[in-house]
Amino acid sequence: MPAAGLLDIKRRIKSVESTQKITKAMALVSTAKLRKARASLDNNNLYFTRIETIKRDIFRLADEFKDNEFVRENDSEKKLYVIFASNSGLCGGFNGSGSVYLSDKYPESERANIKTLVIGEKGVSYAKKYGFDVVDKVTNIKDGISIKDARHLAVDLMNMYSKGEYGSISFVYTKYKSPVQQDVVDEVILPFKGETFAEEDTEVYSSEISPDELVENFVYRYMEGKIINTIYHSQTSEQNARMQAMDGATKNADDILDSLNTKYNRIRQGAITQEISEIVGGAEAQK
């Protein structure tokens, strides 16, 4: 019996060791990808911060924007939430975080007018699991997003709003702040809103086109930039979550191996003790 138990434990030890090698390798890959994703995010943040500044200044200077189709509210009661997730798993609760957030925000009785557009195949599964209506999905995004794809999505979202299909369009994604802080955020993208800032903080711009044309052109560029920036935040958070998940799995494997080795040694020592007792007992019986 002890021999059979020892063989079973040895098989389990080998299995856990093999799994641990995989999790260690995946942690190393995720660390490298995280470093690359953070560099891309940092570079993009420099550009998008400038876009945010221009947005602030434009809205500070032009009251005429309030009647633009992308600024004024429409009559639709439907709300579209664009949930940013990924196509890959093994990243903890990352892919389900957006759906979990919305499920906490909207009880099932209040979801009739809540629609979702999901970025990432894994995110689609979670949105459906939590009972949300997925009207569309985007699953062709890997490392970053091309300007072409960002423009295509921006135009689609702007058309949905201008046609009155939705009363608001929001982005739900995991914002990367630091290796130890990533927050799920919910940002209303359309209707397009400005903020009030002190006049001395505002730069002066001159334009030969009408205010309406100016804001429409800017909304398009802003949407394009916001999509790209959000993708970078989401993918950086994803790699951070995957690295942490693989590190956690590796540490769990260490704990399991410690437990199995302790159990193996205890059974082995018990078997040796029993053999010695049997030998001593046999010797005593022959006296």
N, C-alpha and C positions, 0 to 999 in steps of 0.2 A: 504493500500500500504506500509506504513512504517513497519508494522508488518511482512509482507512478505519479505521485504528487510532485516530486522533484522535477521530473521530465516536463510536466505540465507548466510548472512555474518557469522553467528554463525557456520553454517555447514563448511564454508570455513576455519574458524579459527581452528576448530577441525581437519580438514584434514591436514592443515599445521603443527599443533602441532604433529600429528601422524608421519608425514614425518620427522619432526625435531628430534623426538626420534630415528628414524632409522638412520639418518645421524650422530647423536651424537654417537650412538653405533658403527657404522661403522668407525668413526674417531678414537674411542678408540681402536678398533681391529687393524686398520691400524697402529696406533702408536706402539702397541705391536709388530706387525709384522715387522715394520721398525726397531725397536730396535734390534730384532733378526737378521734381514737381515744385518744390519750394523756390528754387531759382527762377523757374518760369513764372510763378505767382508773384514773386517780388518784382520782376521786370514788368509784368503786366500791371501791377498796382501803381507803378510810377506813371504809366500812361493813363490808366483809368481815373486816378486821382485828379488829373488835369481835366478830364471829361466832366467829372463831378463839379469842379470849380466853374467850368464854363456854364454848366446847367444852372448853378446858383446865380451866376451873374446875369444870364439871359433872363431868367424869371424875375430878378430884382428890377430890371430895367423896362420890362414890357408888360403893361397891364392888358394889352390887346390879346394876349395869349389865352385868356380865360374862355374865349369862344371857339378855340381850335378843337377839332373833332377828337383829338387825342388827349385834350386837357379837360374838357367838360365831361360831366357824367352823363350816362345814357339811362334808358328806362329798364334795361334787363336786370332781372333779379338773380341771374345765374352768375356764379363765380368760378373762374378757372384757376386752378393751382398747378403750376409747373413744378413737379417734384424731381429733384436732381439726385440720382443714385448711380449705379454702375452696372456693367455687364458681368462682373466677376463677384464671387463670394469670398468666404474665408476672411472677412474683415469685420468681425464682431457684429454689432448692431447697426453699422453704418447704413446699409441698404434699406433698412426698415425705419430709420429715424424720422424721415419725412412723413410717412404714413402714420406712425405712432403719434407724432405731433398733431396732425390733422384729426386723428381719432379722438384725441383729448380735447381738441378745440370744438369739434362738432359731434355731439351725440348722434346716434343713428337716426333719431327722429328729425334731425335738422339737416340732413344731407341731400334732400331732394334736388336742390339747386347747386350742389357742389360737384364740380367735374374736375378731373385731373388729366394732365398730359405728363407722361413720365419719361424721363431721360434715363435709360439703362434697363436692361431686361430684368435684372434682379429686383429693381424697384417696382416693376409692373406686377410681379408676383406678390409683393408685400401690399401694394395698393389694393389689389383684388382681395387679398386675405383679410384686410381690414374693412372691406365692403364699399370701397369707393369706385365710382364709375370712371373707367379709363377711356377717354374719348380718342386718344392717340398716344403713340410712343415713338421715341427716337432711340435706336439701338446701334447706330453706326459710329458712335463716338468712342475713340480709344484714348490716345495720348493727346490731350488738348482738343481743340476743335478748329477746323479750317474756317477762314473768313467767309468762304462761300457758304458753308453749312450754317454759320452764325447768321449770315444775311438772310438765308432762306427761312430760318426759324423766326427771325425778327419780323420779316414781311408777313409770315403766316399769322403771328400773334397780333400784329397791327391791323391786319385785315379782319380778324375775328372781332376785335374791339370796335373798329370803325363801322362794321356791319351790325353792331348791336347784339352779337351773339352772347356776349358776356358783359356784365356790369363792372367787373374788375378782373384783372389778370395779375396773379402774384407768383413770385418765385419762392419755393421752400427748399432750402439747401443747407448744408453744413459749412459754416464759415470758419475758415482756419485762422486762428489767432496766435497760437503757439503750440509747441509739442504737447503741452498738457491741457490746452483749452481749445476745443472746437465746439461751436454752438449752432444748434439748429435755428435758423432765422426765417422769418416770414415777411417778405418785402412786396408791397404793392407796386407793380411796374406801370400798369395802366388802370385808371386814368393817370396821365403824366402830371406830377405835381412838383412845384418848386418850393423853395423855403424862403423865409424872410431873414435877411442878413443886414448888418449895418452898412450904410451907404459907403463909408470909407473903405470897406472891404471889397468893394465891387470894382472890377475893371470896366473900362469903357470900350464898347465895340461899335463899329459902324458897319452898316449893311445896305446894299442897294436893292435887296429884295424885300417884299412885304413881311411884316411880323409873322403872318400866318405861314408863309413859305419857309421862313427861317425856323420856326419851331417844328414844322413838319419834317424838314430836312434834319434838324438836330435830333428829334425823337428817333428817327431811323438810325442815325449814327450811334446814339446813346444806347438803344436797344441792342444793336450789334455788339458794342463794347461791353455792355452789361452781361450779355450771354457768355461771351468769352471769359470775362473776369469771374463769373459765377462757376463756370466749368473748372477753371483753375483752382478756385477755392475748394470745390467739391472733390476734385481728383487728389489734391494735396491731403485733404482730410481722409479720403479713402485709403491712401497709402500709409498714412499715420495710423489709422485704425487697423490695417492689415499687419503692419509691423508689430503693434502692441498685441494683437491677437496671436501672432506666431511666437512672440516672446513669451506670452502667457502659456501657450500650449507646450513650449519647450520646458518651462519651469514646472508645469504640471507633470510632464513626462519624468522629470527628475524626481519629483515626489513619489510617483508611482514606482519608479525603479528602486528608490530607497526602501519602499514598503515591500516590494517583491523580493529584493535581496535579503532583507531582514527575515522575511518569512522563509525563504529558501535556506538560509543559514540555520534558522531555528529547527526546521524539519530535518535538515542534514545532521545537525548535532544530536537531535533526538534519536535519529536512526543509528548513529554511532554509539550513543549511550545504550540503546537497546541491544545492539550487537555485543557490546562489552558485557552487559548484564547476562546475556544468553551464554556467552563463553564462560564467564565466571560461574554461572549456575551449572553448566555442564561439567566443569572441572570439579565443583563441589560434589556433584552427584556421583562422580567416579571414585571419590575417596572411600 
